[in-house]
Amino acid sequence: MSAATQEDKLLRMANQIAAFFRSYPEEEAVAGVHKHIEAFWTPRMISKLEVALPTFGDKADILVRRALQIDEPQAESPIRSATRDPQKLGDGASDAG
């Protein structure tokens, strides 16, 4: 059994994000995946997944593939803005305590 690569782990995380948003209308789900990855992942993580994405084929959730192919979502993310873009809100934006 081979060890999972970093790209495999990133895909697993991205697919978990997509699974969370699956119950929303498709465009909102794509926006949610896009905004979550943009807000909480480092640019290096995003880049690694984008480069590896073509090799994953159907293993990559369609919501992940769509979210990574756009610059700006067409719909609003279904997640409230404090968790959607925490880096834009500054101190006090987190509800972590």
N, C-alpha and C positions, 0 to 999 in steps of 0.2 A: 504494500500500500504506500503510495507516494504522499509526501507531505504537501499540504496546500501552499500554494504560492501567495505572496502578498496580494496579487491581483485577484486570486480566487477568494480571498478573505474580503476584499473590497466589494467584489460582486455579490457575495453572500450578504454583506451589510446593505448594499444598495437594493437587493431583492427583498430584504426584510422591510426596508422603508417603503418600497412599492406595495408590499403586502398590506401594510398599515393603511395606505391610501386607496386600496382597491375598492372599498365600498363607496367612494365618492364618484360623482360623474367624471368621465374620462379626462376632460380638459382640466378640471380642478385637481384630479389625481396627478396628472403630469406636472402641473404647477407646484403641487405640494412636494413631490419628489425633487424637482428642480430646486426649489427654495430651500428645502431641508439640506440637501447636499451642499449647495452654495453657502449656506449659513454655518454649517457645522463641520465641514470637511476642509482640510488644507488644500491649497492649490495643487500640491504634489500628489495628494491622494486622488483628486479629480483627474489630473492629467494621466496618472497611471491607469485608472479605470478606462478613460476615454481611448487610450492607445490600445488597451487589451480588448476592448469591447467587441471588435469585429471577430476575434478568435473564439468568443463565447457562443456565438450563434443564438439558438433558442434558449440557452441556459440563462441568458440575460432577459429579465422581465421586459415586456414591451414598454411598460411605463418608464423603466430605467433608460432604455434605448432612446425613447422620445425625449425624455427630460434632459439627457446629455447632448442631444442634437440641436437644442434651441438656445438662443441667446437670452431671450426673455419670454416667459410663458404668456399665452393669449388669455388665460383665465387667472383669477385670483386663487391663491392657495386657500384651502379651507381652514387652515390653522391660523389662530389669532396672530396679529402682527408682532407681539412681544416674543413669540417663539419662532415666528417665520423669519424675522430679520434682527436677531438680538444684537448683532454687532453694530447696527445703525442706531440703537436706542441708548447705548452708553450705560453708565452706572445705574443700578436700580432696576434694570430691565428684567433681570432673572428672578424667578420665584423660588430659587434654590435656598433662600434663607438669608 
